[in-house]
Amino acid sequence: MSRKSRIWYPGATYHVISRGNRKGEIFLEPADYVDFLEYLASVKRDYPFTLHAICLMTNHFHMEIGTQDVDLSVIMRKLLSPYAANFNHKYHLTGHVFENRYTAELIEDERYFLEVSRYIHLNPFRARIVQNPSEYEYSSIRCYQNAEDPFKRESGPDSYADGLIRELADPERVLKCFHSPGQYSEFMKEAMRRDDEKV
């Protein structure tokens, strides 16, 4: 049975998720996150797109991507194939690094667009890796903040990976829906409070 074709049109926006094969880790050390981000930056230069949000977890990643003139499938193939080949070579492995097919949910509603952004940025918090989403290094959350933002990370220097994410991510479309970055933080905190109430 053939796979169902994904809907694509110029300007389409997606919530993209890709997981490690058999739930295996796709990032084993900090350098792997940097490698992935550098591949992503290279693809973005050759096949421009808008990266609204990103979060790299140990065995999967989330991206909110707005395409321009190139089908998402081209972008993902140019990203995942070389990263997987490099990962296998680096760690002397064979076989699939990622699950057979990434997930790409088409986003056609502005409210859902904001929910996806929040969901992506809350991943490390919900996985109990950090208490404050801003503490997680491999997320675009800090691109949404300014010096006055009460949700901003208070300590620690920005890393090379953080710098790459700042160059890649574009928070403009999301932030246009709020009066200030602080309001986006409140939008995040609202979901965090709901999570706490469920515990």
N, C-alpha and C positions, 0 to 999 in steps of 0.2 A: 504494500500500500504506500503510495507516495505521500510525502509530507505536505500539509496545508501551507500554501504560500502566505507569507506575511504581507500585510497591507503596507505599502509605502507610497508616499507622494512628497514632492519637495516641500520642506518645512515641517514634515511630520515629527512629532516628539514621542519619545518612548521611555519607559522604565525598563532598563536592561538589567538582567541578573544572570550571572554565570557562576556555576559551582564546580568544585573540584570533582574529578571522576571518583565515584564511590565515596563521596563526601571527604575525599582526601584534601590535604592542605595544598594550596597553590602559592603560598608565600611562606617560606621556611625561615627567612632571616630578613633584616631590614633592607639589605641590598636588593632583594627580590621585589619589594614594593617600589623601590626606585627604578629598577629595570622596567617594570610594568608602566610606570608613569612616563618614563622616557619613550617607550614604544608608543604610548598613547599620544604624547606630544608630537612625535614624528608623523603619526597617522593624521593628526589634526592639521599639520602643516600641508600635507599632500591632499587631504580630502576634508576640507573645512566643515566643522560642525560646532554647535554650541553645547558646552558641558554645563548644565545647570546645577548638578550635584553629583558627588561621587563619595563612596565609602568602600575601602578595601578591607575586608575581614580575612582571617587566616585561610578559610576554605571556600570563600565566595566573594563576589563583589557586586555592588549596585552602582548604576549610573543612570542619571536622567539626561538624556541626549536629545537635542533638537537638530535634526538633519537640515542640510541646505540643498545641494544639487546632487548628492550622492546617496544611493540606497544604503540603509543601515547595514545590510548584509556585507557590503564591501568594506565598510569601516570595521566591523567586527572581525571579518576574516583577516584583514591586514593587521589587526591588533593581536588576536588570539593565536594565530598560527606561529608567528615568529617568537612570541613570548613562550609558548609551549615548547618549541624546538630548543630555545635557549635554556629553559628550565631543565629539560631532559638531558641536554648536553652537560650542563653545569653539575647536575647531581647523578650523572651516569645512570639514568633511568630510560625506560622504553614505554611505549604505549601512550594512551590518552592522558593528558593533564586535566582537561576540562570534560564535563559531561558532554554527551554527543551534540546537544544543541542548547544554546543560550535561550533565555526567555526574554521576549520583548513585548511589553504591553503597550499598546498605542494609547496615548493620552490626548483626549480631544475636549476635555472639560477643564476650565481654569481652576475650579475648586479641587479637582482630583490632582491637577498639576502641583498645587501647594501641598496636598496631603502626601504625595510621593516624595517631595523634597524633605518634608518633616520625617517621614518614615525612614528615608535613607540616613539622615543625620542622627536619628535616634538608635540606629542599629547597635553601636557599641555600648550605649547605656542599657538597652534592653537585654543585651548579652551579658550584662554585669561586668564588663571589662573596665568601665569608668563610671564615676558618679556624676560627672559633668561631661556632656558630649564634646565640649571644647577641649577636653584633655586628650582626646583621641587624635593621634598624629596623622592618620591616613584617611582623613575626611575633609570635605570642603566647608565644614561648618564655620571655620574662622574667616572665610571669605565673606561671610554675611555679617560681620561684626566691625564695629569701630571702637575707638578708645573709650568712648563713654558707655558702651554696651555693658549692662550689668551681668551679662551671661559670659562675658569674655574670659578666656583663660588668663589667670593672674600671674603665672610664673612660667619660666622655662623659655629658652631661646627657640626661635623658629628653626626647623631642620631643613635639610636640602629637599626632602620629600614634601615638606610643607610649602616650600618655595615653588616647587613644580606644580603643586595643586593650585596655588594662588595664580600661577600663570595660565593654567588650563581652565579653571572654573570661572563662570560668568554668572553672578547672582542677580544681575539687573532685572530680569523678568520677574523673578520671585519678589525682590525687594520693592518693585513698583506697586505691589499689592498692599504694602504697609507704609505707614508714615515715617518709620525709622527702623534701623536694624534692631533696636531694642524691642520693637513690637514683634519682630520675627522671633526673638528669643522668648517673648511671652507666649507666642504661638507654640513654640517647642515645650515650654514649661507646662502649658495646659495639658498636653498629652502625657507628660511625665507625672503630673499630679494624678491623672486618671489611672495610670499604671500603678502608682503607689496605693490608691484606694482599692485596687483589685487584690492586692497582696493580703 
